[in-house]
Amino acid sequence: MLILFSSSLSAQRSGSNSIKLLDPIGTWDCIVYGAPALGDENYIFSFSNDYSIMASKNIVNEDRVWQNISPWEVNDTEILFSDQRMGRNFRGNLTRFNLGGDWRTSNSVGGWWCTRSDEEVDRKVYNDISSFQGRVIVPLIPEIIITPAYPRQAHREALEGSAVICFEVLPNGEIYNPEFLELSDEIFRASSLDALMSTKFKPWGHLVELERRPACRSYLYRLDYAY
């Protein structure tokens, strides 16, 4: 059964039980990942209380352009919407702290993860899109990249695996608020997190507004076999 999002931010269950839902209304800075040909893509999604969505793909050194995509809906504890330009159907989990979930096309799947943005989108401005001058996006540039150590126990047990962590990058280049979106085995959690938190990006506070930027990093653990 498809339901619209209510201001109570709760999905009613049997009896008196309820689940607190994340309110999606507002602007979100997002990473869309999982398409090998495109790599990680940075999008801004702005969800309105009239169930419309404005979307903008952030392209380095280019002005931002906004477009309307499909209305958003809530089905139980999930938010659903689509972007027909890319043929993607998005599904998000509203029981989490940050907005995100998975996306699907006819032949591929991936994920998306967002953090709240302070940017306000005045939809009246975009009635005349030619009158809007968007801000320029500055790329996230890694200064220090650490490769995770292979866990000894995993090596002894000949275990292979992977992890995907999404996080925010502060204007000083430090990593904040990491969240595991994929983890094949708990044995890889500590080494992945240690490597991520030792990574540092080039500061950008003197270039653009002082706001956090979302990013994701994947770690793949594979054994080298000698034949």
N, CA, C and O of each residue as an XYZ file, in Angstrom:
908
protein
N       0.850     -1.195      0.000
C       0.000      0.000      0.000
C       0.881      1.239      0.000
O       1.813      1.336      0.798
N       0.598      2.179     -0.879
C       1.384      3.398     -0.994
C       0.778      4.476     -0.118
O      -0.417      4.756     -0.214
N       1.601      5.094      0.747
C       1.102      6.148      1.621
C       1.910      7.409      1.407
O       3.074      7.341      1.012
N       1.313      8.547      1.658
C       2.029      9.807      1.583
C       2.697     10.086      2.910
O       2.274      9.592      3.955
N       3.757     10.892      2.851
C       4.524     11.201      4.049
C       3.716     12.117      4.956
O       3.147     13.107      4.497
N       3.666     11.791      6.230
C       2.878     12.580      7.171
C       3.783     13.420      8.046
O       4.954     13.091      8.239
N       3.243     14.503      8.573
C       4.039     15.403      9.402
C       4.409     14.791     10.735
O       5.276     15.314     11.436
N       3.761     13.681     11.102
C       4.081     13.037     12.376
C       5.400     12.304     12.328
O       5.946     11.946     13.372
N       5.939     12.068     11.105
C       7.209     11.386     10.912
C       7.200      9.993     11.504
O       8.247      9.507     11.933
N       6.058      9.338     11.543
C       5.971      8.001     12.110
C       5.196      7.101     11.174
O       4.219      7.515     10.551
N       5.650      5.864     11.088
C       4.912      4.854     10.345
C       4.204      3.982     11.359
O       4.851      3.359     12.200
N       2.899      3.930     11.292
C       2.143      3.214     12.299
C       2.240      1.712     12.076
O       2.130      1.225     10.951
N       2.446      1.001     13.155
C       2.474     -0.453     13.145
C       1.278     -0.970     13.923
O       0.426     -0.197     14.360
N       1.222     -2.262     14.088
C       0.112     -2.842     14.820
C       0.142     -2.370     16.261
O       1.208     -2.192     16.850
N      -1.066     -2.168     16.830
C      -1.156     -1.718     18.206
C      -0.647     -0.306     18.341
O      -0.933      0.550     17.504
N       0.125     -0.056     19.416
C       0.619      1.288     19.696
C       2.052      1.495     19.231
O       2.621      2.565     19.443
N       2.651      0.469     18.587
C       4.039      0.573     18.160
C       4.161      1.512     16.965
O       3.272      1.546     16.115
N       5.235      2.261     16.892
C       5.493      3.131     15.755
C       6.989      3.247     15.555
O       7.774      3.005     16.472
N       7.378      3.625     14.333
C       8.781      3.799     13.990
C       8.991      5.250     13.597
O       8.258      5.781     12.763
N       9.973      5.886     14.183
C      10.296      7.270     13.855
C      10.975      7.315     12.493
O      11.959      6.612     12.262
N      10.452      8.140     11.595
C      10.996      8.232     10.253
C      11.769      9.528     10.058
O      11.444     10.564     10.640
N      12.792      9.443      9.230
C      13.563     10.617      8.836
C      12.704     11.510      7.945
O      12.049     11.024      7.022
N      12.706     12.802      8.217
C      11.964     13.759      7.396
C      12.826     14.139      6.188
O      13.873     14.760      6.368
N      12.415     13.784      4.957
C      13.264     14.069      3.794
C      13.156     15.497      3.284
O      13.968     15.908      2.455
N      12.182     16.265      3.751
C      11.950     17.600      3.200
C      13.162     18.492      3.462
O      13.644     18.599      4.590
N      13.636     19.120      2.408
C      14.821     19.962      2.489
C      15.799     19.602      1.389
O      15.458     18.871      0.459
N      17.009     20.111      1.495
C      18.036     19.919      0.472
C      19.113     18.982      0.995
O      19.545     19.089      2.143
N      19.544     18.057      0.132
C      20.504     17.022      0.506
C      21.654     16.984     -0.498
O      21.442     17.037     -1.709
N      22.863     16.891      0.026
C      24.071     16.743     -0.787
C      24.375     15.254     -0.855
O      24.589     14.623      0.181
N      24.400     14.681     -2.052
C      24.365     13.222     -2.200
C      25.490     12.685     -3.081
O      25.965     13.352     -4.000
N      25.897     11.464     -2.770
C      26.779     10.679     -3.620
C      25.953      9.540     -4.210
O      25.306      8.791     -3.477
N      25.976      9.413     -5.532
C      25.328      8.306     -6.230
C      26.447      7.439     -6.799
O      27.251      7.906     -7.606
N      26.496      6.182     -6.378
C      27.620      5.327     -6.754
C      27.125      3.994     -7.300
O      25.958      3.634     -7.150
N      28.053      3.266     -7.945
C      27.736      1.929     -8.423
C      27.696      1.784     -9.927
O      27.572      0.667    -10.430
N      27.800      2.896    -10.674
C      27.834      2.816    -12.136
C      29.290      2.850    -12.583
O      29.912      3.912    -12.532
N      29.860      1.719    -13.023
C      31.297      1.663    -13.344
C      31.736      2.701    -14.368
O      32.840      3.237    -14.269
N      30.893      2.989    -15.345
C      31.292      3.919    -16.400
C      31.305      5.365    -15.929
O      31.974      6.206    -16.530
N      30.568      5.667    -14.853
C      30.434      7.049    -14.389
C      31.208      7.336    -13.116
O      31.543      8.489    -12.845
N      31.498      6.298    -12.324
C      32.152      6.511    -11.039
C      31.186      7.152    -10.051
O      29.976      7.157    -10.277
N      31.714      7.688     -8.962
C      30.873      8.367     -7.977
C      30.384      9.695     -8.554
O      31.176     10.483     -9.072
N      29.076      9.937     -8.460
C      28.477     11.165     -8.968
C      27.924     11.975     -7.800
O      27.314     11.419     -6.887
N      28.137     13.274     -7.832
C      27.664     14.165     -6.773
C      26.396     14.879     -7.237
O      26.424     15.636     -8.207
N      25.285     14.634     -6.540
C      24.006     15.254     -6.859
C      23.512     16.065     -5.667
O      23.871     15.790     -4.522
N      22.687     17.066     -5.950
C      21.899     17.753     -4.938
C      20.437     17.413     -5.200
O      19.938     17.624     -6.306
N      19.746     16.887     -4.186
C      18.309     16.635     -4.271
C      17.607     17.568     -3.290
O      18.008     17.675     -2.131
N      16.563     18.240     -3.753
C      15.773     19.110     -2.892
C      14.334     18.607     -2.887
O      13.633     18.687     -3.896
N      13.899     18.083     -1.728
C      12.565     17.514     -1.577
C      11.627     18.570     -0.986
O      11.929     19.174      0.044
N      10.496     18.783     -1.646
C       9.537     19.785     -1.196
C       8.350     19.119     -0.514
O       8.085     17.936     -0.724
N       7.632     19.898      0.315
C       6.454     19.347      0.983
C       5.271     19.173      0.039
O       4.237     18.645      0.446
N       5.403     19.609     -1.227
C       4.364     19.315     -2.218
C       4.718     18.058     -3.015
O       4.093     17.765     -4.035
N       5.738     17.309     -2.535
C       6.185     16.030     -3.096
C       6.936     16.168     -4.416
O       7.137     15.174     -5.115
N       7.351     17.374     -4.765
C       8.189     17.556     -5.946
C       9.659     17.464     -5.543
O      10.007     17.629     -4.374
N      10.515     17.198     -6.530
C      11.958     17.092     -6.297
C      12.684     17.912     -7.353
O      12.419     17.778     -8.548
N      13.603     18.763     -6.902
C      14.542     19.423     -7.794
C      15.875     18.701     -7.664
O      16.312     18.395     -6.554
N      16.524     18.428     -8.797
C      17.794     17.708     -8.786
C      18.824     18.465     -9.603
O      18.508     19.065    -10.631
N      20.058     18.427     -9.129
C      21.158     19.053     -9.852
C      22.387     18.174     -9.722
O      22.764     17.782     -8.618
N      23.006     17.869    -10.841
C      24.256     17.114    -10.815
C      25.412     18.093    -10.726
O      25.548     18.986    -11.563
N      26.247     17.921     -9.707
C      27.380     18.815     -9.511
C      28.537     18.379    -10.402
O      29.092     17.295    -10.224
N      28.889     19.211    -11.340
C      30.005     18.947    -12.246
C      31.100     19.958    -11.943
O      30.851     21.163    -11.901
N      32.311     19.459    -11.732
C      33.424     20.306    -11.316
C      33.636     21.452    -12.299
O      33.689     21.257    -13.514
N      33.755     22.659    -11.732
C      34.041     23.881    -12.483
C      32.933     24.277    -13.458
O      33.179     25.031    -14.400
N      31.717     23.776    -13.241
C      30.582     24.193    -14.053
C      29.476     24.714    -13.148
O      29.342     24.278    -12.005
N      28.681     25.653    -13.668
C      27.577     26.204    -12.902
C      26.497     25.152    -12.701
O      26.313     24.261    -13.531
N      25.790     25.270    -11.591
C      24.740     24.314    -11.262
C      23.466     24.617    -12.035
O      23.060     25.773    -12.157
N      22.838     23.568    -12.556
C      21.558     23.675    -13.252
C      20.580     22.720    -12.583
O      20.891     21.547    -12.376
N      19.397     23.224    -12.247
C      18.378     22.424    -11.566
C      17.329     21.937    -12.552
O      16.995     22.617    -13.522
N      16.809     20.720    -12.275
C      15.729     20.169    -13.080
C      14.733     19.460    -12.173
O      15.104     18.887    -11.148
N      13.460     19.507    -12.567
C      12.443     18.736    -11.867
C      12.530     17.277    -12.278
O      12.667     16.971    -13.463
N      12.451     16.364    -11.297
C      12.336     14.946    -11.613
C      11.016     14.455    -11.016
O      10.152     15.269    -10.690
N      10.849     13.154    -10.870
C       9.544     12.624    -10.472
C       9.158     13.058     -9.062
O      10.034     13.393     -8.265
N       7.862     13.059     -8.735
C       7.454     13.291     -7.346
C       7.985     12.176     -6.441
O       8.247     11.063     -6.898
N       8.140     12.492     -5.151
C       8.559     11.470     -4.200
C       7.343     10.938     -3.453
O       6.348     11.639     -3.267
N       7.448      9.678     -3.029
C       6.379      8.999     -2.312
C       6.988      8.222     -1.159
O       8.183      7.928     -1.165
N       6.177      7.892     -0.183
C       6.618      7.046      0.921
C       5.760      5.797      0.951
O       4.531      5.874      0.967
N       6.412      4.652      0.959
C       5.743      3.366      1.077
C       6.268      2.694      2.338
O       7.382      2.170      2.355
N       5.456      2.713      3.395
C       5.864      2.176      4.691
C       7.054      2.981      5.214
O       6.878      4.146      5.571
N       8.247      2.410      5.272
C       9.418      3.126      5.787
C      10.398      3.497      4.681
O      11.551      3.819      4.965
N       9.961      3.456      3.431
C      10.847      3.737      2.309
C      10.360      4.944      1.516
O       9.157      5.149      1.354
N      11.301      5.737      1.027
C      10.992      6.826      0.111
C      11.312      6.351     -1.300
O      12.336      5.706     -1.524
N      10.442      6.667     -2.247
C      10.578      6.201     -3.623
C      10.483      7.386     -4.580
O       9.619      8.249     -4.427
N      11.375      7.420     -5.567
C      11.295      8.406     -6.637
C      12.146      7.914     -7.798
O      12.862      6.922     -7.664
N      12.075      8.590     -8.921
C      12.835      8.152    -10.090
C      13.391      9.354    -10.836
O      12.883     10.470    -10.728
N      14.443      9.096    -11.590
C      15.046     10.095    -12.462
C      15.060      9.492    -13.861
O      15.956      8.719    -14.202
N      14.071      9.847    -14.663
C      13.919      9.230    -15.974
C      15.028      9.626    -16.941
O      15.230      8.957    -17.954
N      15.746     10.699    -16.642
C      16.855     11.092    -17.514
C      17.914     10.004    -17.570
O      18.519      9.769    -18.615
N      18.138      9.336    -16.428
C      19.117      8.258    -16.346
C      18.455      6.890    -16.253
O      19.138      5.866    -16.211
N      17.121      6.872    -16.222
C      16.408      5.608    -16.108
C      16.567      4.951    -14.751
O      16.449      3.731    -14.635
N      16.834      5.750    -13.717
C      17.079      5.199    -12.387
C      15.837      5.303    -11.508
O      15.171      6.337    -11.474
N      15.541      4.228    -10.807
C      14.501      4.216     -9.789
C      15.180      4.162     -8.426
O      15.918      3.223     -8.131
N      14.929      5.167     -7.600
C      15.582      5.292     -6.304
C      14.674      4.784     -5.188
O      13.460      4.984     -5.212
N      15.289      4.127     -4.215
C      14.595      3.688     -3.008
C      15.473      4.028     -1.814
O      16.666      3.725     -1.811
N      14.883      4.660     -0.795
C      15.650      5.053      0.382
C      15.018      4.546      1.660
O      13.806      4.345      1.733
N      15.852      4.340      2.667
C      15.412      3.844      3.971
C      15.266      5.027      4.923
O      16.256      5.681      5.254
N      14.046      5.306      5.366
C      13.786      6.460      6.224
C      13.965      6.162      7.709
O      13.686      7.023      8.543
N      14.421      4.966      8.053
C      14.667      4.654      9.463
C      16.110      4.919      9.848
O      16.486      4.717     11.003
N      16.933      5.372      8.895
C      18.338      5.641      9.166
C      18.553      7.107      9.518
O      17.659      7.935      9.344
N      19.752      7.418     10.017
C      20.078      8.792     10.410
C      20.256      9.682      9.187
O      19.813     10.830      9.185
N      20.910      9.154      8.134
C      21.110      9.895      6.896
C      20.242      9.305      5.795
O      19.893      8.125      5.832
N      19.899     10.125      4.824
C      19.061      9.686      3.721
C      19.904      8.904      2.720
O      21.000      9.332      2.360
N      19.400      7.770      2.273
C      20.125      6.975      1.292
C      19.488      5.622      1.100
O      18.559      5.248      1.815
N      20.003      4.882      0.116
C      19.461      3.562     -0.171
C      20.071      3.012     -1.439
O      21.284      3.091     -1.632
N      19.240      2.451     -2.312
C      19.748      1.881     -3.553
C      18.996      2.445     -4.749
O      17.925      3.035     -4.607
N      19.573      2.254     -5.922
C      18.906      2.624     -7.167
C      19.033      1.474     -8.150
O      19.955      0.664     -8.059
N      18.099      1.409     -9.090
C      18.091      0.346    -10.089
C      17.711      0.903    -11.453
O      16.902      1.823    -11.572
N      18.321      0.315    -12.475
C      17.882      0.536    -13.848
C      17.520     -0.832    -14.416
O      17.482     -1.821    -13.685
N      17.258     -0.887    -15.707
C      16.894     -2.167    -16.312
C      18.038     -3.165    -16.302
O      17.811     -4.370    -16.407
N      19.286     -2.668    -16.175
C      20.417     -3.600    -16.257
C      21.523     -3.336    -15.236
O      22.607     -3.909    -15.356
N      21.282     -2.486    -14.238
C      22.332     -2.230    -13.252
C      21.722     -1.782    -11.929
O      20.561     -1.378    -11.864
N      22.533     -1.864    -10.880
C      22.114     -1.444     -9.544
C      23.242     -0.646     -8.912
O      24.400     -0.764     -9.313
N      22.899      0.162     -7.927
C      23.899      0.941     -7.211
C      23.305      1.496     -5.933
O      22.250      1.049     -5.485
N      23.980      2.466     -5.349
C      23.519      3.040     -4.097
C      23.616      4.551     -4.098
O      24.229      5.143     -4.986
N      23.007      5.174     -3.097
C      23.088      6.626     -2.922
C      23.069      6.935     -1.435
O      22.455      6.213     -0.649
N      23.747      8.016     -1.051
C      23.903      8.391      0.356
C      24.003      9.903      0.432
O      24.730     10.524     -0.344
N      23.265     10.501      1.375
C      23.162     11.962      1.426
C      23.357     12.501      2.835
O      23.101     11.816      3.825
N      23.813     13.736      2.897
C      23.827     14.501      4.137
C      23.059     15.798      3.901
O      22.997     16.299      2.778
N      22.480     16.330      4.962
C      21.692     17.559      4.813
C      22.579     18.728      4.399
O      23.725     18.849      4.832
N      22.022     19.577      3.557
C      22.718     20.773      3.091
C      21.992     22.006      3.608
O      20.771     22.002      3.765
N      22.752     23.055      3.869
C      22.156     24.320      4.312
C      21.596     25.133      3.151
O      20.947     26.158      3.359
N      21.849     24.672      1.928
C      21.417     25.442      0.762
C      19.892     25.452      0.651
O      19.244     24.417      0.809
N      19.332     26.615      0.381
C      17.899     26.748      0.173
C      17.618     26.903     -1.319
O      18.291     27.664     -2.015
N      16.625     26.180     -1.792
C      16.266     26.218     -3.209
C      14.936     26.942     -3.352
O      13.903     26.450     -2.897
N      14.962     28.103     -3.980
C      13.747     28.875     -4.232
C      13.185     28.430     -5.574
O      13.699     28.811     -6.625
N      12.130     27.624     -5.539
C      11.594     27.062     -6.774
C      11.044     28.114     -7.726
O      10.951     27.865     -8.928
N      10.679     29.279     -7.216
C      10.173     30.336     -8.090
C      11.254     30.810     -9.054
O      10.962     31.216    -10.179
N      12.500     30.755     -8.603
C      13.606     31.204     -9.449
C      13.705     30.350    -10.698
O      14.055     30.844    -11.770
N      13.393     29.050    -10.559
C      13.643     28.128    -11.656
C      12.500     28.066    -12.653
O      12.516     27.246    -13.572
N      11.499     28.936    -12.476
C      10.525     29.106    -13.545
C      11.193     29.713    -14.770
O      10.762     29.503    -15.904
N      12.258     30.472    -14.515
C      13.069     31.018    -15.603
C      14.498     30.582    -15.346
O      15.287     31.319    -14.755
N      14.825     29.375    -15.796
C      16.120     28.786    -15.463
C      17.274     29.597    -16.031
O      18.386     29.544    -15.506
N      17.017     30.361    -17.117
C      18.096     31.136    -17.723
C      18.539     32.286    -16.840
O      19.618     32.844    -17.037
N      17.697     32.649    -15.848
C      18.043     33.772    -14.979
C      18.876     33.350    -13.789
O      19.296     34.187    -12.990
N      19.119     32.043    -13.667
C      19.821     31.544    -12.489
C      21.294     31.328    -12.784
O      21.654     30.682    -13.768
N      22.135     31.870    -11.931
C      23.572     31.648    -12.012
C      23.971     30.759    -10.849
O      23.999     31.213     -9.705
N      24.278     29.511    -11.123
C      24.604     28.571    -10.055
C      26.014     28.765     -9.543
O      26.830     29.439    -10.171
N      26.293     28.169     -8.399
C      27.636     28.276     -7.856
C      28.542     27.250     -8.513
O      28.068     26.242     -9.038
N      29.828     27.499     -8.485
C      30.810     26.606     -9.086
C      31.229     25.559     -8.061
O      31.463     25.880     -6.896
N      31.323     24.303     -8.502
C      31.677     23.203     -7.621
C      33.185     22.985     -7.638
O      33.793     22.883     -8.704
N      33.775     22.916     -6.475
C      35.206     22.656     -6.339
C      35.396     21.181     -5.997
O      34.728     20.687     -5.089
N      36.280     20.456     -6.688
C      36.409     19.020     -6.458
C      37.037     18.697     -5.109
O      37.798     19.491     -4.556
N      36.703     17.506     -4.585
C      37.383     16.975     -3.410
C      38.676     16.317     -3.876
O      38.655     15.409     -4.708
N      39.795     16.777     -3.339
C      41.098     16.267     -3.770
C      41.777     15.582     -2.591
O      42.090     16.247     -1.603
N      42.017     14.265     -2.662
C      42.704     13.578     -1.558
C      44.148     14.052     -1.429
O      44.863     14.163     -2.425
N      44.571     14.328     -0.202
C      45.974     14.649      0.078
C      46.706     13.433      0.615
O      47.869     13.205      0.283
N      46.029     12.652      1.445
C      46.610     11.437      2.023
C      45.613     10.304      1.820
O      44.462     10.408      2.245
N      46.043      9.227      1.176
C      45.200      8.047      0.981
C      45.893      6.852      1.624
O      47.036      6.537      1.292
N      45.209      6.199      2.531
C      45.764      5.053      3.251
C      45.094      3.771      2.767
O      43.869      3.693      2.679
N      45.907      2.776      2.457
C      45.394      1.458      2.087
C      45.194      0.633      3.351
O      46.106      0.553      4.174
N      44.028      0.016      3.530
C      43.797     -0.747      4.764
C      44.681     -1.983      4.854
O      45.002     -2.616      3.848
N      45.062     -2.309      6.074
C      45.827     -3.535      6.311
C      44.886     -4.735      6.231
O      43.738     -4.666      6.669
N      45.383     -5.827      5.670
C      44.564     -7.040      5.588
C      44.476     -7.642      6.985
O      45.514     -7.949      7.572
N      43.286     -7.822      7.541
C      43.174     -8.367      8.896
C      43.851     -9.739      9.009
O      43.666    -10.601      8.151
N      44.629     -9.928     10.065
C      45.366    -11.186     10.219
C      44.436    -12.384     10.283
O      44.707    -13.424      9.683
N      43.338    -12.234     11.014
C      42.411    -13.358     11.133
C      41.815    -13.711      9.774
O      41.662    -14.889      9.449
N      41.478    -12.694      8.979
C      40.927    -12.949      7.651
C      41.959    -13.638      6.767
O      41.617    -14.505      5.963
N      43.223    -13.249      6.920
C      44.284    -13.875      6.137
C      44.453    -15.333      6.537
O      44.606    -16.205      5.681
N      44.427    -15.598      7.851
C      44.573    -16.983      8.318
C      43.422    -17.856      7.840
O      43.617    -19.027      7.512
N      42.216    -17.280      7.800
C      41.036    -18.049      7.415
C      40.743    -17.967      5.920
O      39.724    -18.475      5.452
N      41.649    -17.320      5.167
C      41.512    -17.184      3.710
C      40.186    -16.525      3.332
O      39.501    -16.960      2.405
N      39.837    -15.465      4.070
C      38.594    -14.746      3.809
C      38.857    -13.539      2.914
O      39.821    -12.802      3.123
N      38.005    -13.342      1.926
C      38.029    -12.152      1.095
C      36.747    -11.365      1.341
O      35.754    -11.925      1.807
N      36.763    -10.069      1.029
C      35.567     -9.280      1.297
C      35.662     -7.874      0.750
O      36.556     -7.545     -0.030
N      34.712     -7.048      1.179
C      34.656     -5.671      0.702
C      33.899     -4.809      1.699
O      33.186     -5.310      2.569
N      34.072     -3.501      1.552
C      33.368     -2.537      2.397
C      33.131     -1.266      1.598
O      33.965     -0.866      0.786
N      31.984     -0.634      1.836
C      31.685      0.680      1.273
C      31.308      1.588      2.436
O      30.377      1.296      3.185
N      32.039      2.693      2.580
C      31.787      3.647      3.655
C      31.502      5.009      3.037
O      32.261      5.484      2.192
N      30.412      5.634      3.456
C      30.129      7.007      3.055
C      30.331      7.920      4.261
O      30.181      7.488      5.404
N      30.669      9.177      4.003
C      31.085     10.067      5.078
C      30.973     11.509      4.625
O      30.699     11.786      3.457
N      31.186     12.421      5.552
C      31.241     13.845      5.244
C      32.694     14.310      5.337
O      33.468     13.809      6.152
N      33.046     15.265      4.499
C      34.372     15.873      4.549
C      34.206     17.315      5.017
O      33.463     18.090      4.416
N      34.900     17.665      6.090
C      34.837     19.017      6.633
C      35.685     19.968      5.786
O      36.566     19.514      5.056
N      35.437     21.277      5.869
C      36.219     22.234      5.066
C      37.723     22.162      5.299
O      38.497     22.578      4.437
N      38.157     21.634      6.463
C      39.597     21.504      6.703
C      40.163     20.211      6.133
O      41.349     19.926      6.301
N      39.317     19.419      5.452
C      39.781     18.200      4.802
C      39.661     16.948      5.641
O      39.977     15.858      5.165
N      39.207     17.078      6.887
C      39.091     15.910      7.751
C      37.767     15.189      7.527
O      36.786     15.785      7.082
N      37.756     13.893      7.843
C      36.582     13.046      7.630
C      35.737     13.008      8.891
O      36.248     12.944     10.009
N      34.417     13.050      8.674
C      33.474     13.129      9.788
C      32.265     12.252      9.479
O      31.869     12.107      8.322
N      31.683     11.667     10.528
C      30.416     10.941     10.429
C      30.454      9.792      9.418
O      29.608      9.751      8.524
N      31.409      8.854      9.529
C      31.436      7.720      8.594
C      30.289      6.748      8.858
O      29.892      6.538     10.004
N      29.767      6.163      7.793
C      28.681      5.188      7.903
C      28.934      4.044      6.923
O      29.112      4.275      5.727
N      28.949      2.810      7.430
C      29.115      1.646      6.566
C      27.802      1.384      5.830
O      26.761      1.181      6.456
N      27.859      1.390      4.501
C      26.692      1.037      3.702
C      26.750     -0.415      3.257
O      25.716     -1.060      3.082
N      27.952     -0.922      3.074
C      28.137     -2.325      2.721
C      29.334     -2.858      3.493
O      30.365     -2.193      3.599
N      29.188     -4.064      4.031
C      30.279     -4.714      4.753
C      30.066     -6.216      4.637
O      29.102     -6.760      5.176
N      30.970     -6.878      3.930
C      30.779     -8.302      3.665
C      30.966     -9.151      4.914
O      30.351    -10.210      5.040
N      31.818     -8.694      5.846
C      32.075     -9.450      7.068
C      32.608     -8.481      8.126
O      33.396     -7.590      7.809
N      32.186     -8.651      9.369
C      32.613     -7.769     10.453
C      34.126     -7.753     10.631
O      34.682     -6.809     11.194
N      34.778     -8.781     10.157
C      36.225     -8.884     10.335
C      36.959     -7.758      9.602
O      38.101     -7.438      9.934
N      36.295     -7.153      8.594
C      36.929     -6.089      7.814
C      36.551     -4.685      8.295
O      37.002     -3.697      7.715
N      35.737     -4.582      9.337
C      35.257     -3.272      9.775
C      36.393     -2.388     10.312
O      36.561     -1.254      9.864
N      37.160     -2.905     11.260
C      38.165     -2.078     11.933
C      39.238     -1.585     10.967
O      39.603     -0.410     10.996
N      39.746     -2.471     10.114
C      40.815     -2.060      9.198
C      40.306     -1.051      8.176
O      41.033     -0.134      7.795
N      39.060     -1.212      7.729
C      38.489     -0.253      6.775
C      38.318      1.114      7.419
O      38.643      2.138      6.817
N      37.807      1.127      8.645
C      37.577      2.399      9.328
C      38.894      3.088      9.673
O      39.006      4.308      9.560
N      39.893      2.309     10.094
C      41.203      2.889     10.403
C      41.806      3.561      9.170
O      42.349      4.663      9.256
N      41.706      2.886      8.021
C      42.262      3.453      6.789
C      41.512      4.720      6.391
O      42.123      5.710      5.986
N      40.193      4.685      6.509
C      39.402      5.855      6.128
C      39.726      7.058      7.003
O      39.941      8.157      6.493
N      39.761      6.858      8.314
C      39.960      7.981      9.224
C      41.390      8.527      9.170
O      41.661      9.607      9.695
N      42.300      7.787      8.542
C      43.663      8.286      8.337
C      43.804      9.010      7.000
O      44.846      9.598      6.711
N      42.748      8.963      6.191
C      42.736      9.662      4.906
C      42.408     11.140      5.137
O      41.644     11.476      6.041
N      42.979     12.002      4.330
C      42.723     13.437      4.468
C      42.594     14.061      3.087
O      43.306     13.698      2.151
N      41.659     15.020      2.981
C      41.430     15.728      1.731
C      42.012     17.135      1.800
O      42.237     17.676      2.883
N      42.251     17.711      0.639
C      42.768     19.070      0.566
C      41.704     20.047      1.066
O      40.570     20.005      0.589
N      42.039     20.928      2.016
C      41.051     21.903      2.521
C      40.552     22.817      1.405
O      41.288     23.132      0.469
N      39.302     23.236      1.516
C      38.740     24.137      0.512
C      38.028     25.334      1.148
O      37.326     26.069      0.453
N      38.195     25.539      2.447
C      37.460     26.586      3.147
C      37.669     27.976      2.583
O      36.785     28.826      2.698
N      38.821     28.227      1.975
C      39.086     29.558      1.438
C      38.544     29.723      0.027
O      38.640     30.804     -0.554
N      37.962     28.632     -0.538
C      37.502     28.689     -1.919
C      35.993     28.807     -2.044
O      35.497     29.509     -2.926
N      35.269     28.138     -1.184
C      33.806     28.128     -1.277
C      33.215     28.255      0.107
O      33.938     28.373      1.096
N      31.891     28.230      0.174
C      31.211     28.319      1.453
C      31.661     27.195      2.382
O      31.960     26.085      1.941
N      31.702     27.506      3.672
C      32.161     26.532      4.654
C      31.040     25.545      4.951
O      30.241     25.760      5.862
N      30.984     24.480      4.192
C      29.977     23.458      4.414
C      30.606     22.086      4.210
O      31.639     21.952      3.554
N      29.972     21.080      4.776
C      30.461     19.715      4.629
C      30.114     19.182      3.247
O      29.141     19.607      2.625
N      30.930     18.242      2.781
C      30.711     17.638      1.470
C      30.632     16.122      1.640
O      31.435     15.556      2.382
N      29.683     15.442      0.972
C      29.585     13.987      1.097
C      30.556     13.277      0.160
O      30.915     13.802     -0.894
N      30.970     12.089      0.553
C      31.844     11.267     -0.276
C      31.698      9.815      0.163
O      31.182      9.535      1.245
N      32.147      8.905     -0.672
C      32.129      7.481     -0.351
C      33.457      6.867     -0.780
O      34.116      7.359     -1.696
N      33.835      5.793     -0.109
C      35.054      5.077     -0.481
C      34.806      3.580     -0.358
O      34.175      3.114      0.591
N      35.314      2.838     -1.337
C      35.173      1.381     -1.358
C      36.520      0.731     -1.073
O      37.561      1.202     -1.530
N      36.484     -0.351     -0.316
C      37.683     -1.141     -0.038
C      37.415     -2.581     -0.450
O      36.388     -3.161     -0.097
N      38.348     -3.147     -1.196
C      38.222     -4.515     -1.683
C      39.368     -5.345     -1.116
O      40.537     -4.993     -1.275
N      39.032     -6.433     -0.461
C      40.034     -7.312      0.147
C      40.122     -8.600     -0.670
O      39.177     -9.388     -0.717
N      41.274     -8.799     -1.311
C      41.492     -9.990     -2.122
C      42.848    -10.597     -1.778
O      43.827     -9.878     -1.573
N      42.895    -11.913     -1.716
C      44.127    -12.627     -1.409
C      44.913    -12.885     -2.689
O      44.338    -13.121     -3.752
N      46.235    -12.836     -2.570
C      47.107    -13.200     -3.687
C      47.462    -14.674     -3.547
O      48.058    -15.094     -2.555
N      47.087    -15.444     -4.552
C      47.355    -16.880     -4.507
C      48.597    -17.202     -5.329
O      48.773    -16.706     -6.442
N      49.452    -18.042     -4.756
C      50.654    -18.501     -5.463
C      50.389    -19.897     -6.009
O      49.988    -20.798     -5.272
N      50.615    -20.065     -7.293
C      50.367    -21.366     -7.927
C      51.694    -22.012     -8.320
O      51.705    -23.114     -8.869
